[in-house]
Amino acid sequence: MTLSLFFLLFIVTLCVAPLIGSSKISLARAFSDSINISSNPDAIILFQVRFPRILLGALAGAALSVAGAIFQALLRNDLAAPFTLGVSSGAALGAVIAIALNLHIYMLGIPVVPLFAFLGSLGAIILVFSLVRTRHGEFPTGVLLLAGVTANFFFAAMVMFIHYLADFSQSFVIIRWLMGGLDITDYKTVLSIAPVVLVGIFSLLFISRDMNLISTGVHSASSRGVNVARIQKIGFIIASLITGTVVATCGPIGFVGLIVPHTVRLFVGPDLRILIPTCMLFGASFLVACDTLARTILAPTEIPVGVITAILGGPFFVWLLKRKRQV
């Protein structure tokens, strides 16, 4: 029943969000067959500007929310987020390097900045997991968190160093990218990340039962026949990859992976078999709603959606800390 309500919220969000913006549109005119789309401003705004942006926001919100739920479960830490293991800072370093080198070109049909960002996130994943992995192939959660924090600080320091050396125009582009946003997109961008995100989420759902057991304790899961090292590896790597894919495209959009899993957990509990699809639906709705607010609150000026999620995430983080102290 709860899952159905979240699905209904997702459908309503997808239907309402395209109608909201600084320019009013007529649905009748946008869907009119008698008007050429190239000369139909309502159709252009709806189908070429707003709708692909909303689809990208839905994919990004779903990916970050599910990744946050996985990290919180496997690390058994309520404050874990998709960026805990350095994925975001690694992507930021890759993007900043490309911007500082003025690589505003395409390689194999892919813009170089997102490509470098993805390679940076992939490098961060490989570095952190190679440092932490034991001889038995396990990832001790305490050491993994420390390695992630260390990687975050190191990559952030490199970003600041390159930013300091950049000129004014490069500095502006770097700051704008680091804010995160969904403002420049098309259907090609959406189709390029959709397979990675959707396959990743459904792969995590497939092993959700075993991750449930691991979240209650490694020894308890092992005694019930779970290959802890294998499931940990799959869970961490898939969650990191879908995070890196989204960050490479949209920039670092913070707090989504922290706010959504905790909010959804209040309604459906900690069972990942229900939590993953519910986080996917509510995360998509949440980020689309935040982006709708970002592009309308100061219209015609747009605010990066990462700013909106950070403003919402700060008070939520304080509430979460106080709630943990009262438990």
Secondary structure, DSSP 8 states (H G I E B T S, - for coil): -HHHHHHHHHHHHHHHGGG-SSS---HHHHT-TTS-GGG-HHHIIIIIIIHHHHHHHHHHHHHHHHHHHHHHHHTT-TT--TTTTSHHHHHHHHHHHHHHTT--SEETTEEHHHHHHHHHHHHHHHHHHHHH--TTS---HHHHHHHHHHHHHHHHHHHHHHHHHS-HHHHHHHHHHHH---SS--HHHHHHHHHHHHHHHHHHHHTHHHHHHHHH-HHHHHHTT--HHHHHHHHHHHHHHHHHHHHHHH----SHHHHHHHHHHHHH-S-HHHHHHHHHHHHHHHHHHHHHHHHHTBTTB---HHHHHHHHHHHHHHHHHHHHHH-
